[in-house]
């Protein structure tokens, strides 16, 4: 039996550009289907399909009146991947849990005193 929560295939890829003041990174993550819960006796396991996630992170350091300031931007799930858990039974598929993960965006500004 497969281990719960373990994908058979995983891939992580990171592409980044950096200079003295800025850093930009594109993050790609892939995970094949995995068992998220054991099925009841005689039933198949509940399978999650994580799929592909694409994230982007940007950070820029600047100097405002002699004070170091860091500006950051993060965008997650740029491909709009959804969460899906299902079971195969009787030649069909039963969807147990499905929802839109959405794309997350965040902006940050920080300094030191």
Number of C-alpha atoms within 10 A of each C-alpha: 6 11 12 14 13 14 17 11 10 12 10 11 10 12 10 12 10 12 8 7 11 15 15 17 16 15 16 16 15 16 18 15 19 21 22 17 15 15 13 9 7 6 11 15 22 22 22 23 18 18 15 18 18 19 19 19 17 18 18 17 17 14 11 9 7 7 11 13 16 17 15 18 15 16 16 18 19 15 12 15 18 17 15 19 21 19 18 14 11 7 6 8 10 13 13 12 11 12 10 10 13 14 15 12 14 10 11 10 12 10 13 7 4
